């Protein structure tokens, strides 16, 4: 929450000016003094500790030593000229080296005097040294020696450094900024919240995050600022959720009719799991409240989300409304259309498919039937949100793999009816709890955490490149049993920058190992036309080919029960969630399925962690948590496009406890004071009114 004193443009801060302001804006998006103060250090150097020379080693980030300068001399000529000094304590000696300002430094440094030297130790030709150390005269009688604080370190860039805005330069600006506005910094949280959670004041936190005196003071500042950041995110999300239920009326589905019952009693191909039953019950309760439903359904690959969505759409149809389902790709839309049409048969509901490939004649028929109300369910891609697509009475919308759609695309479906339809968004990418609370905190969340009975766990193994012949042998054995195999590559053509086994070379290799006429291979990648992809997919689905060579275009939407082996080339280059999605393409039939992760013989620490995680567990939520730890929230589930997660200090991978505390605090707050009408909540009311203009607050209850 901005203080009035911190919205001053950065160019007006002493020591900045137009040129530095320009580079700060371009490089760090720092436009105001407030932005600068929220540019926090990424680590701290502990200048409260001192080391002995004998204990120094090259792995240290930095070390502070008290010693005596001896034998200072200039060495070399012209560009190679440098100043070298011996530095001794009671345990040994080392060299201090300066390549810049040698002549000036030689005059200013006092030979024989005691100094505090600080810098990064290095070892060259067996000689311990520090290059360009920070030097400070040591006065033994002084109580305070050295910097004796936690010294902040700020991220910088090459462009910033040209303007003397390296870490030290940014530190100086922070000091100037705090001197200018410290006394005017106003509290941003209600005092009772601060007392309840034992937080330091905002003023104290801002000073201590940049210039902490010790670790305890730093931790208190970090705790305060992380809590505040997550608290205000949750305040906005839960306020939006409250707003949705009060502002947006929803269609009331107050009966369970013939179509739902006929499907449930006679057409379900397998019994529903308890998790599926629970989620359907949650949807039924939501759609009978008179408020618009906004629910996210998470479910691992193969958990039966589509059947849940279909039964929810039948509930809408039984209550006199139409329904639609939007998928991100044609392959996935076609898959849903084929599966749902087969489940419903001819008599329960009329279903059609609308994609970019739908012909003009068929389009006109679909448009007409939608407006007449004779079409019950429309399944499609982005084509559904075109202005020409008009429903007679749309009451229920399903969005699959929702993170692939932008906010505006989803909103267009809202506007297809005067009263917005109920929204059910689904994802097969399990979302870590912290991410779900932050990204989708304004939605109700359901989890299908149970797989249908009879599913055999997929066996996952990791093979290095030198085990490739073993993988080929396994492939032949599975094909001999009548099974089919996916082989997935990360690239289509060779990349000079990345040494990957690219698809075209891999295809040639496979054609040598699995030659005609005994073996046939399909190929699918993103550069092919829809018609070409569909032709190749159909060959594989019909069993005319035994091996499907593909890029990640098959990550979602391919369902071939006879395919029992998934081979992922260069698996170390894929994200964990993507590996999990790809593995989910097999294991859909009654036979034992396998996933083989092929990698180069050399693996990074992160690559090894990913592959070990895949081999160890098939739990999508555990995998998602590891993915969050490795990659951070910005790369997962398309969160970077939302702007919600533009966090300055909190970390969803490590701050789950603080997030939970902040969310619970906001929930309690809204229960007691939904309109934030109490004086003690005036700061929070002011914060939300600035961010939700045009909302009539007296309607919120």
PLY file of the C-alpha trace (Angstrom):
ply
format ascii 1.0
element vertex 701
property float x
property float y
property float z
element edge 700
property int vertex1
property int vertex2
end_header
0.00 0.00 0.00
1.65 3.23 -1.16
2.56 6.02 1.24
2.07 9.50 -0.21
5.73 10.28 0.49
6.90 7.32 -1.61
5.09 8.17 -4.87
7.61 10.93 -5.63
9.18 10.29 -9.08
12.63 8.71 -8.74
14.36 11.52 -10.73
13.67 13.90 -7.83
15.66 11.83 -5.34
18.98 13.48 -4.50
21.79 11.84 -6.47
19.57 10.42 -9.24
18.67 12.94 -11.94
17.23 12.29 -15.44
19.90 9.88 -16.78
20.04 7.59 -13.78
16.26 7.75 -13.49
15.93 6.63 -17.10
18.18 3.59 -16.63
16.48 2.67 -13.32
13.09 2.74 -15.08
14.26 0.65 -18.03
16.37 -1.90 -16.15
14.51 -2.32 -12.84
11.06 -0.75 -13.39
11.84 1.69 -10.58
9.69 4.80 -11.23
9.21 6.21 -7.72
10.97 6.37 -4.37
8.50 3.71 -3.21
9.59 1.39 -6.04
13.21 1.90 -4.98
12.48 1.06 -1.34
10.71 -2.10 -2.52
13.79 -3.14 -4.47
15.06 -5.40 -1.71
18.55 -6.91 -1.29
18.82 -10.50 -2.55
21.40 -11.42 0.10
23.41 -9.91 2.94
27.08 -9.97 3.88
27.55 -10.59 7.57
30.13 -7.97 8.58
29.74 -8.81 12.25
32.08 -11.82 11.92
35.86 -11.90 11.56
38.02 -14.73 10.20
41.63 -15.76 10.65
43.81 -16.01 7.52
44.42 -19.73 8.11
40.64 -20.36 7.93
40.06 -18.61 4.58
39.21 -20.66 1.47
38.06 -19.98 -2.10
34.49 -21.20 -1.51
33.71 -18.23 0.74
31.46 -15.52 -0.73
33.27 -12.94 1.39
35.38 -12.72 4.52
36.50 -10.01 6.94
40.01 -10.17 8.44
41.97 -7.99 10.90
45.66 -7.87 9.98
48.70 -5.70 9.35
49.73 -4.33 5.92
53.36 -4.98 5.02
55.47 -4.60 1.90
53.25 -2.55 -0.43
54.60 -2.36 -4.01
53.52 -1.63 -7.61
54.12 -4.55 -9.98
54.05 -4.69 -13.81
53.74 -1.95 -16.41
50.98 -0.07 -18.25
47.82 -2.21 -18.50
49.37 -4.95 -16.38
50.23 -2.55 -13.59
48.85 -3.51 -10.17
49.37 -2.86 -6.48
50.28 -5.86 -4.32
50.49 -5.84 -0.51
51.25 -8.53 2.05
48.64 -8.84 4.79
49.43 -10.76 7.99
47.67 -11.85 11.17
48.80 -14.20 13.95
47.90 -17.28 11.85
49.49 -16.54 8.47
49.77 -14.16 5.52
48.08 -13.49 2.20
48.20 -11.05 -0.70
45.90 -8.09 -1.30
45.77 -7.03 -4.97
44.41 -3.92 -6.73
44.36 -3.54 -10.54
42.80 -0.07 -10.55
44.00 3.11 -8.87
47.33 1.56 -7.91
49.27 4.84 -7.62
46.56 6.58 -5.57
46.11 3.59 -3.27
49.86 3.28 -2.66
49.85 6.83 -1.26
46.72 6.37 0.87
47.48 2.98 2.43
49.77 3.02 5.48
52.46 0.35 5.48
52.74 -1.28 8.91
49.27 -0.17 10.02
46.47 -2.51 11.19
43.47 -2.77 8.85
40.18 -4.57 8.46
40.16 -6.10 4.96
36.98 -7.45 3.38
36.53 -9.32 0.10
36.27 -12.70 -1.61
39.25 -15.01 -0.99
40.75 -16.71 -4.06
43.68 -19.06 -4.59
46.04 -18.61 -7.57
49.18 -20.74 -8.00
48.78 -21.85 -4.40
48.77 -18.25 -3.12
45.80 -17.03 -1.08
44.66 -13.50 -2.05
41.79 -11.01 -2.10
41.35 -8.78 -5.17
40.12 -5.20 -4.64
39.37 -5.64 -0.91
37.49 -3.00 1.04
39.95 -1.48 3.55
39.27 0.22 6.87
41.85 1.33 9.48
41.53 -0.72 12.65
41.43 1.24 15.89
41.73 -1.27 18.74
40.40 1.16 21.31
37.13 1.68 19.39
34.22 -0.30 20.73
32.71 -0.73 17.27
35.10 -2.26 14.77
34.51 -2.78 11.08
31.14 -2.33 9.40
29.59 -4.62 12.05
26.22 -4.86 10.30
24.45 -7.11 7.81
25.57 -5.45 4.57
22.90 -5.53 1.80
23.71 -6.82 -1.69
21.47 -5.70 -4.58
21.14 -7.17 -8.05
22.49 -4.92 -10.77
23.06 -5.02 -14.54
25.85 -3.96 -16.90
23.88 -0.88 -17.97
23.29 0.15 -14.34
26.97 -0.28 -13.52
27.87 2.26 -16.24
25.96 4.82 -14.14
27.69 3.77 -10.88
24.59 1.81 -9.89
26.31 -1.40 -8.89
25.22 -2.92 -5.54
27.10 -0.24 -3.57
25.57 2.54 -5.70
22.05 1.19 -5.15
22.82 0.91 -1.44
23.73 4.61 -1.36
20.44 5.49 -3.10
18.50 3.44 -0.56
20.20 5.32 2.25
19.34 8.67 0.63
15.74 7.56 0.08
15.27 6.44 3.67
16.77 9.66 4.99
14.31 11.60 2.80
11.07 9.75 3.62
11.66 7.69 6.80
9.82 10.04 9.16
6.81 10.24 6.80
6.44 6.47 6.23
2.90 5.61 7.31
1.64 2.32 8.68
-0.05 0.11 6.06
-1.65 -2.55 8.28
-4.24 -2.05 11.05
-2.60 -1.90 14.47
-4.63 -4.86 15.77
-3.31 -7.06 12.91
0.26 -5.99 13.74
-0.24 -6.81 17.42
-2.06 -10.08 16.70
0.79 -11.42 14.55
3.61 -9.81 16.58
4.92 -7.83 13.59
7.37 -4.93 13.64
6.14 -1.56 12.34
6.25 -0.74 8.63
8.78 2.01 9.32
11.08 -0.33 11.24
10.70 -3.07 8.61
11.70 -0.77 5.74
14.81 0.43 7.58
15.82 -3.07 8.71
15.33 -4.76 5.34
17.94 -2.44 3.83
20.19 -1.79 6.81
19.75 -4.51 9.46
21.99 -4.36 12.50
21.87 -8.12 13.02
20.20 -11.33 11.84
17.35 -11.05 14.37
16.42 -7.57 13.14
16.61 -8.72 9.50
14.36 -11.75 10.11
11.74 -9.58 11.83
11.69 -7.20 8.83
11.43 -10.08 6.33
8.56 -11.66 8.30
6.65 -8.37 8.40
7.07 -7.55 4.70
6.27 -11.07 3.51
3.14 -11.20 5.64
2.00 -7.80 4.38
2.56 -8.70 0.72
0.64 -11.98 1.00
-2.05 -10.40 3.20
-2.89 -7.74 0.59
-2.92 -10.33 -2.24
-5.41 -12.41 -0.23
-7.43 -9.31 0.68
-7.94 -8.55 -3.01
-8.69 -12.15 -4.00
-11.18 -12.81 -1.21
-12.78 -9.40 -1.74
-13.25 -10.31 -5.44
-14.75 -13.64 -4.44
-17.15 -11.88 -2.05
-17.96 -9.39 -4.80
-18.76 -12.16 -7.29
-21.29 -13.79 -5.01
-22.97 -10.47 -4.18
-22.80 -8.69 -7.54
-23.18 -11.48 -10.09
-26.41 -13.41 -9.95
-26.30 -16.96 -11.27
-28.75 -19.32 -12.92
-30.33 -21.57 -10.32
-30.17 -25.29 -11.16
-32.75 -26.51 -8.65
-33.53 -29.94 -10.06
-31.75 -33.12 -11.07
-33.65 -34.25 -14.18
-34.07 -37.13 -16.61
-30.93 -36.59 -18.69
-28.64 -36.53 -15.64
-30.33 -39.59 -14.11
-30.40 -41.55 -17.37
-26.69 -40.99 -17.88
-25.82 -41.74 -14.25
-27.91 -44.91 -14.04
-27.43 -46.42 -17.50
-24.51 -44.89 -19.45
-21.65 -44.46 -16.97
-18.94 -46.86 -18.20
-17.49 -47.26 -14.68
-18.53 -46.40 -11.11
-17.66 -42.89 -10.00
-14.87 -42.59 -7.46
-15.68 -40.99 -4.10
-13.64 -37.95 -5.20
-15.76 -37.54 -8.36
-18.97 -37.85 -6.33
-17.73 -35.22 -3.88
-16.91 -32.72 -6.66
-20.26 -33.26 -8.43
-22.00 -32.61 -5.10
-20.00 -29.37 -4.65
-21.06 -28.23 -8.15
-24.72 -29.08 -7.48
-24.68 -27.04 -4.27
-22.94 -24.10 -6.03
-25.40 -23.99 -8.92
-28.41 -23.94 -6.61
-27.44 -20.83 -4.61
-28.60 -18.16 -7.07
-25.04 -16.80 -7.31
-22.65 -17.40 -10.18
-20.35 -20.39 -9.63
-16.63 -20.00 -10.21
-14.95 -23.31 -9.44
-11.56 -24.77 -10.31
-11.35 -28.55 -10.56
-7.87 -30.01 -10.22
-7.36 -33.62 -11.08
-4.38 -35.66 -12.09
-4.14 -37.14 -15.57
-6.80 -39.86 -15.90
-8.72 -38.94 -12.72
-12.03 -38.51 -14.54
-12.49 -34.73 -14.74
-14.28 -34.94 -18.11
-17.06 -37.16 -16.73
-17.55 -34.70 -13.85
-17.76 -31.80 -16.33
-20.22 -33.74 -18.52
-22.53 -34.49 -15.59
-22.44 -30.81 -14.60
-23.42 -29.86 -18.18
-26.31 -32.37 -18.08
-27.47 -30.69 -14.86
-27.61 -27.40 -16.80
-29.54 -29.00 -19.70
-32.06 -30.56 -17.27
-32.72 -27.04 -15.96
-33.35 -25.60 -19.43
-29.90 -24.19 -20.25
-27.20 -24.81 -22.86
-23.58 -25.68 -22.05
-20.22 -25.42 -23.77
-16.69 -26.73 -23.25
-13.61 -24.84 -24.49
-10.25 -26.58 -24.99
-6.89 -25.00 -25.95
-6.12 -27.20 -28.99
-8.06 -28.84 -31.81
-6.68 -32.24 -30.84
-8.02 -31.89 -27.31
-11.37 -30.46 -28.49
-11.80 -33.37 -30.93
-10.87 -35.80 -28.15
-13.53 -34.34 -25.83
-16.13 -34.33 -28.63
-15.47 -37.97 -29.53
-15.48 -39.11 -25.88
-18.59 -37.16 -24.83
-20.56 -38.12 -27.97
-19.77 -41.79 -27.33
-20.83 -41.54 -23.67
-24.11 -39.72 -24.40
-25.19 -41.69 -27.45
-27.90 -40.30 -29.73
-30.72 -39.75 -27.25
-29.51 -37.85 -24.16
-28.26 -34.55 -25.61
-27.26 -32.98 -28.93
-23.52 -32.25 -29.09
-21.48 -30.53 -31.82
-17.85 -29.51 -32.41
-16.71 -26.03 -33.45
-13.03 -25.34 -34.26
-11.01 -23.31 -36.73
-11.29 -26.24 -39.15
-15.08 -26.41 -39.11
-16.43 -25.75 -42.62
-18.60 -22.72 -43.44
-21.74 -24.79 -44.04
-21.44 -26.67 -40.75
-20.72 -23.37 -38.95
-23.95 -21.83 -40.22
-25.92 -24.85 -38.99
-24.24 -24.69 -35.56
-24.90 -20.94 -35.24
-28.56 -21.42 -36.14
-29.10 -24.37 -33.79
-27.40 -22.49 -30.92
-29.68 -19.48 -31.34
-32.76 -21.66 -31.68
-31.77 -23.61 -28.56
-31.88 -27.01 -30.30
-28.16 -27.61 -29.67
-27.46 -28.62 -26.05
-23.65 -28.84 -25.80
-21.03 -27.10 -27.97
-17.43 -28.28 -27.68
-14.63 -26.31 -29.32
-11.52 -24.17 -29.23
-11.11 -20.37 -29.24
-13.74 -20.41 -32.01
-16.37 -20.48 -29.23
-15.60 -16.92 -28.15
-16.15 -15.37 -31.60
-18.88 -12.72 -31.64
-20.85 -14.72 -34.22
-21.32 -17.56 -31.73
-24.56 -16.71 -29.91
-26.47 -19.00 -27.55
-30.18 -18.92 -26.84
-29.56 -19.52 -23.13
-26.01 -20.47 -22.10
-25.96 -21.50 -18.45
-22.77 -23.52 -17.94
-19.22 -23.12 -19.29
-16.36 -25.59 -18.91
-12.83 -24.42 -19.67
-10.23 -27.20 -19.94
-6.53 -26.61 -19.26
-7.60 -23.12 -18.21
-4.06 -21.73 -17.77
-3.72 -21.68 -21.57
-6.42 -19.04 -21.88
-6.08 -15.37 -20.99
-8.44 -13.57 -18.62
-10.10 -11.66 -21.48
-10.77 -14.87 -23.43
-12.55 -16.38 -20.44
-14.50 -13.15 -19.88
-15.90 -13.30 -23.44
-17.75 -16.48 -22.51
-19.24 -14.68 -19.50
-20.78 -12.14 -21.83
-22.66 -14.73 -23.88
-25.69 -14.31 -21.62
-27.34 -11.47 -19.64
-26.86 -13.46 -16.43
-23.30 -14.86 -16.60
-23.11 -18.65 -16.93
-21.62 -20.80 -14.20
-17.88 -21.33 -14.81
-16.06 -24.60 -14.24
-12.36 -24.44 -15.04
-10.32 -27.63 -15.11
-6.65 -28.44 -15.08
-4.72 -31.68 -15.29
-1.63 -29.83 -14.09
-1.72 -30.26 -10.31
-1.21 -26.89 -8.64
0.76 -26.60 -5.40
-1.39 -25.46 -2.49
0.40 -22.13 -2.11
0.05 -21.36 -5.81
-3.63 -22.35 -5.81
-4.34 -20.06 -2.83
-2.61 -17.17 -4.57
-3.45 -17.62 -8.24
-6.97 -18.93 -7.75
-7.81 -17.60 -4.30
-10.98 -16.01 -5.67
-12.25 -19.37 -6.97
-13.65 -22.31 -5.05
-11.28 -25.22 -5.54
-12.16 -28.91 -5.88
-9.59 -31.68 -6.08
-10.18 -35.10 -7.68
-7.46 -36.92 -5.77
-8.41 -40.48 -6.64
-7.85 -42.54 -9.80
-10.55 -44.91 -11.14
-10.32 -48.49 -9.85
-8.25 -50.93 -11.89
-5.64 -48.44 -13.11
-2.13 -49.89 -12.82
0.58 -47.43 -11.75
2.93 -46.52 -14.62
6.44 -47.87 -14.10
8.98 -45.10 -14.70
12.69 -45.68 -15.35
15.60 -43.42 -16.24
18.07 -44.49 -18.94
21.25 -42.63 -19.84
22.31 -42.29 -23.49
24.71 -45.24 -23.12
21.70 -47.48 -22.32
19.90 -46.73 -25.60
20.25 -50.28 -27.01
18.50 -51.57 -23.91
15.63 -49.14 -24.60
15.37 -50.33 -28.23
15.22 -53.95 -27.06
12.41 -53.10 -24.64
10.49 -51.32 -27.42
10.72 -54.41 -29.68
9.43 -56.64 -26.86
6.40 -54.40 -26.24
5.58 -54.11 -29.96
5.78 -57.90 -30.20
3.06 -58.04 -27.53
0.86 -55.84 -29.75
1.49 -52.62 -27.82
2.18 -49.13 -29.21
4.84 -46.59 -28.24
5.22 -42.80 -28.05
8.66 -41.24 -28.57
8.69 -37.53 -27.69
11.40 -35.01 -28.59
11.82 -31.41 -27.41
12.74 -29.96 -30.84
11.76 -30.48 -34.47
15.06 -29.50 -36.12
18.64 -29.32 -34.96
19.49 -26.32 -32.83
23.01 -24.92 -32.84
22.53 -23.61 -29.32
21.14 -26.77 -27.74
22.77 -30.16 -28.15
19.54 -32.14 -28.17
18.50 -35.31 -29.90
16.17 -33.51 -32.27
13.13 -35.10 -33.84
14.33 -35.42 -37.44
17.59 -37.15 -36.48
15.72 -39.30 -33.96
13.25 -40.34 -36.65
16.10 -41.46 -38.94
17.61 -43.46 -36.08
14.28 -45.15 -35.29
13.65 -45.96 -38.97
17.00 -47.82 -39.05
16.20 -49.73 -35.85
12.55 -50.39 -36.75
12.50 -50.78 -40.56
9.61 -51.40 -42.93
7.68 -53.61 -43.51
7.72 -55.04 -39.97
7.33 -51.65 -38.29
5.46 -48.46 -39.19
6.02 -45.02 -37.67
3.68 -41.99 -37.37
5.05 -38.48 -36.93
3.25 -35.47 -35.38
4.62 -32.00 -34.62
3.43 -28.41 -34.34
4.65 -27.36 -37.83
2.24 -29.76 -39.56
-1.22 -28.69 -40.71
-4.26 -29.80 -38.70
-5.23 -32.16 -41.52
-1.76 -33.77 -41.60
-1.68 -34.16 -37.81
-5.15 -35.67 -37.77
-4.22 -38.16 -40.50
-1.14 -39.33 -38.58
-3.01 -39.45 -35.28
-5.76 -41.56 -36.82
-3.22 -44.04 -38.20
-1.82 -44.48 -34.69
-5.24 -44.64 -33.01
-6.35 -47.36 -35.49
-3.18 -49.37 -34.78
-1.81 -48.98 -38.32
1.47 -47.65 -36.88
3.31 -48.99 -33.83
5.44 -45.94 -32.99
4.33 -42.31 -32.69
7.26 -39.87 -32.97
6.16 -36.46 -31.74
7.01 -33.17 -30.09
5.10 -31.99 -27.02
2.02 -31.37 -29.19
0.76 -34.65 -27.69
1.15 -33.37 -24.12
-2.63 -33.15 -23.78
-5.55 -34.63 -25.62
-4.23 -37.93 -26.92
-5.97 -41.02 -25.58
-4.85 -44.34 -27.05
-5.46 -47.15 -24.53
-3.23 -49.57 -26.48
-0.19 -47.25 -26.19
1.71 -48.62 -23.20
5.17 -47.03 -23.50
6.17 -43.35 -23.35
9.79 -42.58 -24.20
10.87 -38.98 -23.53
14.14 -37.95 -25.18
16.34 -35.35 -23.44
13.99 -35.65 -20.47
16.27 -33.46 -18.36
15.30 -30.47 -20.56
11.58 -30.73 -19.78
9.83 -29.18 -16.79
8.45 -31.59 -14.20
4.80 -30.77 -14.91
5.39 -31.37 -18.62
7.07 -34.72 -17.92
4.11 -35.67 -15.73
1.63 -34.67 -18.45
3.49 -36.69 -21.07
3.68 -39.74 -18.82
-0.10 -39.48 -18.42
-0.59 -40.27 -22.14
0.01 -43.95 -21.30
-1.55 -46.10 -18.59
-5.03 -45.68 -20.05
-5.65 -49.35 -20.83
-5.68 -52.55 -18.79
-2.05 -53.46 -19.54
1.02 -52.45 -17.54
2.44 -49.20 -18.93
5.95 -47.76 -18.82
7.66 -44.37 -19.06
11.34 -44.27 -20.08
13.19 -41.03 -19.41
16.20 -40.80 -21.74
18.90 -38.30 -20.83
22.49 -37.40 -21.68
25.19 -39.00 -19.53
25.95 -35.66 -17.85
23.18 -34.12 -15.75
22.92 -30.85 -13.85
21.87 -31.02 -10.20
18.42 -29.68 -11.14
18.05 -32.11 -14.06
18.93 -35.04 -11.80
16.40 -33.89 -9.18
13.63 -33.74 -11.81
14.30 -37.22 -13.15
14.71 -38.75 -9.68
11.36 -37.19 -8.68
9.62 -38.69 -11.73
11.02 -42.15 -11.01
10.15 -41.94 -7.30
6.51 -40.77 -7.44
3.45 -40.54 -9.66
1.65 -38.17 -7.26
1.00 -35.07 -9.36
0.74 -32.79 -6.33
4.08 -33.92 -4.91
5.61 -33.39 -8.35
4.07 -29.91 -8.56
5.58 -28.97 -5.18
9.06 -30.02 -6.34
8.49 -28.11 -9.60
7.61 -24.99 -7.62
10.81 -25.35 -5.57
12.93 -25.75 -8.72
11.35 -23.24 -11.08
9.47 -20.73 -8.95
5.84 -19.70 -9.48
6.38 -17.50 -12.53
6.96 -20.42 -14.89
4.17 -22.64 -13.64
0.59 -22.70 -14.91
0.99 -19.57 -16.98
1.05 -17.42 -13.84
3.39 -14.80 -15.27
0.58 -13.51 -17.54
-1.70 -12.75 -14.61
0.24 -10.05 -12.79
-1.02 -11.46 -9.48
2.34 -12.97 -8.63
4.46 -9.88 -9.08
5.82 -10.32 -5.58
8.77 -8.34 -4.27
9.79 -10.46 -1.29
7.45 -13.39 -0.60
8.27 -16.78 -2.10
5.47 -19.28 -2.65
7.92 -22.18 -2.60
9.09 -21.45 0.94
6.46 -19.20 2.55
3.49 -21.55 2.77
3.11 -21.02 6.53
3.05 -17.21 6.19
0.59 -17.44 3.27
-1.78 -19.67 5.24
-1.62 -17.31 8.24
-2.28 -14.27 6.01
-5.22 -15.94 4.22
-6.81 -17.10 7.49
-6.41 -13.60 8.88
-8.30 -12.14 5.89
-11.04 -14.80 6.11
-11.58 -13.95 9.80
-11.56 -10.25 8.95
-14.30 -10.54 6.30
-16.44 -12.74 8.57
-16.42 -10.03 11.23
-16.58 -7.00 8.91
-17.60 -7.87 5.29
-17.87 -4.21 4.23
-14.74 -3.15 6.15
-16.96 -0.53 7.76
-15.29 -0.60 11.20
-12.86 2.22 11.99
-10.10 -0.25 12.74
-10.29 -1.49 9.12
-10.34 1.92 7.43
-6.81 1.42 6.01
-7.90 -1.81 4.32
-11.11 -0.27 2.98
-9.06 2.59 1.52
-6.64 0.09 -0.08
-9.48 -1.81 -1.82
-11.40 1.27 -2.90
-8.27 2.48 -4.72
-8.12 -0.83 -6.59
-11.83 -1.46 -7.28
-13.23 1.85 -8.54
-16.92 2.01 -9.38
-17.95 -0.68 -6.90
-20.88 0.16 -4.66
-19.57 -0.89 -1.28
-22.92 -0.87 0.44
-23.99 -3.83 -1.71
-21.31 -6.05 -0.25
-22.54 -8.09 2.66
0 1
1 2
2 3
3 4
4 5
5 6
6 7
7 8
8 9
9 10
10 11
11 12
12 13
13 14
14 15
15 16
16 17
17 18
18 19
19 20
20 21
21 22
22 23
23 24
24 25
25 26
26 27
27 28
28 29
29 30
30 31
31 32
32 33
33 34
34 35
35 36
36 37
37 38
38 39
39 40
40 41
41 42
42 43
43 44
44 45
45 46
46 47
47 48
48 49
49 50
50 51
51 52
52 53
53 54
54 55
55 56
56 57
57 58
58 59
59 60
60 61
61 62
62 63
63 64
64 65
65 66
66 67
67 68
68 69
69 70
70 71
71 72
72 73
73 74
74 75
75 76
76 77
77 78
78 79
79 80
80 81
81 82
82 83
83 84
84 85
85 86
86 87
87 88
88 89
89 90
90 91
91 92
92 93
93 94
94 95
95 96
96 97
97 98
98 99
99 100
100 101
101 102
102 103
103 104
104 105
105 106
106 107
107 108
108 109
109 110
110 111
111 112
112 113
113 114
114 115
115 116
116 117
117 118
118 119
119 120
120 121
121 122
122 123
123 124
124 125
125 126
126 127
127 128
128 129
129 130
130 131
131 132
132 133
133 134
134 135
135 136
136 137
137 138
138 139
139 140
140 141
141 142
142 143
143 144
144 145
145 146
146 147
147 148
148 149
149 150
150 151
151 152
152 153
153 154
154 155
155 156
156 157
157 158
158 159
159 160
160 161
161 162
162 163
163 164
164 165
165 166
166 167
167 168
168 169
169 170
170 171
171 172
172 173
173 174
174 175
175 176
176 177
177 178
178 179
179 180
180 181
181 182
182 183
183 184
184 185
185 186
186 187
187 188
188 189
189 190
190 191
191 192
192 193
193 194
194 195
195 196
196 197
197 198
198 199
199 200
200 201
201 202
202 203
203 204
204 205
205 206
206 207
207 208
208 209
209 210
210 211
211 212
212 213
213 214
214 215
215 216
216 217
217 218
218 219
219 220
220 221
221 222
222 223
223 224
224 225
225 226
226 227
227 228
228 229
229 230
230 231
231 232
232 233
233 234
234 235
235 236
236 237
237 238
238 239
239 240
240 241
241 242
242 243
243 244
244 245
245 246
246 247
247 248
248 249
249 250
250 251
251 252
252 253
253 254
254 255
255 256
256 257
257 258
258 259
259 260
260 261
261 262
262 263
263 264
264 265
265 266
266 267
267 268
268 269
269 270
270 271
271 272
272 273
273 274
274 275
275 276
276 277
277 278
278 279
279 280
280 281
281 282
282 283
283 284
284 285
285 286
286 287
287 288
288 289
289 290
290 291
291 292
292 293
293 294
294 295
295 296
296 297
297 298
298 299
299 300
300 301
301 302
302 303
303 304
304 305
305 306
306 307
307 308
308 309
309 310
310 311
311 312
312 313
313 314
314 315
315 316
316 317
317 318
318 319
319 320
320 321
321 322
322 323
323 324
324 325
325 326
326 327
327 328
328 329
329 330
330 331
331 332
332 333
333 334
334 335
335 336
336 337
337 338
338 339
339 340
340 341
341 342
342 343
343 344
344 345
345 346
346 347
347 348
348 349
349 350
350 351
351 352
352 353
353 354
354 355
355 356
356 357
357 358
358 359
359 360
360 361
361 362
362 363
363 364
364 365
365 366
366 367
367 368
368 369
369 370
370 371
371 372
372 373
373 374
374 375
375 376
376 377
377 378
378 379
379 380
380 381
381 382
382 383
383 384
384 385
385 386
386 387
387 388
388 389
389 390
390 391
391 392
392 393
393 394
394 395
395 396
396 397
397 398
398 399
399 400
400 401
401 402
402 403
403 404
404 405
405 406
406 407
407 408
408 409
409 410
410 411
411 412
412 413
413 414
414 415
415 416
416 417
417 418
418 419
419 420
420 421
421 422
422 423
423 424
424 425
425 426
426 427
427 428
428 429
429 430
430 431
431 432
432 433
433 434
434 435
435 436
436 437
437 438
438 439
439 440
440 441
441 442
442 443
443 444
444 445
445 446
446 447
447 448
448 449
449 450
450 451
451 452
452 453
453 454
454 455
455 456
456 457
457 458
458 459
459 460
460 461
461 462
462 463
463 464
464 465
465 466
466 467
467 468
468 469
469 470
470 471
471 472
472 473
473 474
474 475
475 476
476 477
477 478
478 479
479 480
480 481
481 482
482 483
483 484
484 485
485 486
486 487
487 488
488 489
489 490
490 491
491 492
492 493
493 494
494 495
495 496
496 497
497 498
498 499
499 500
500 501
501 502
502 503
503 504
504 505
505 506
506 507
507 508
508 509
509 510
510 511
511 512
512 513
513 514
514 515
515 516
516 517
517 518
518 519
519 520
520 521
521 522
522 523
523 524
524 525
525 526
526 527
527 528
528 529
529 530
530 531
531 532
532 533
533 534
534 535
535 536
536 537
537 538
538 539
539 540
540 541
541 542
542 543
543 544
544 545
545 546
546 547
547 548
548 549
549 550
550 551
551 552
552 553
553 554
554 555
555 556
556 557
557 558
558 559
559 560
560 561
561 562
562 563
563 564
564 565
565 566
566 567
567 568
568 569
569 570
570 571
571 572
572 573
573 574
574 575
575 576
576 577
577 578
578 579
579 580
580 581
581 582
582 583
583 584
584 585
585 586
586 587
587 588
588 589
589 590
590 591
591 592
592 593
593 594
594 595
595 596
596 597
597 598
598 599
599 600
600 601
601 602
602 603
603 604
604 605
605 606
606 607
607 608
608 609
609 610
610 611
611 612
612 613
613 614
614 615
615 616
616 617
617 618
618 619
619 620
620 621
621 622
622 623
623 624
624 625
625 626
626 627
627 628
628 629
629 630
630 631
631 632
632 633
633 634
634 635
635 636
636 637
637 638
638 639
639 640
640 641
641 642
642 643
643 644
644 645
645 646
646 647
647 648
648 649
649 650
650 651
651 652
652 653
653 654
654 655
655 656
656 657
657 658
658 659
659 660
660 661
661 662
662 663
663 664
664 665
665 666
666 667
667 668
668 669
669 670
670 671
671 672
672 673
673 674
674 675
675 676
676 677
677 678
678 679
679 680
680 681
681 682
682 683
683 684
684 685
685 686
686 687
687 688
688 689
689 690
690 691
691 692
692 693
693 694
694 695
695 696
696 697
697 698
698 699
699 700
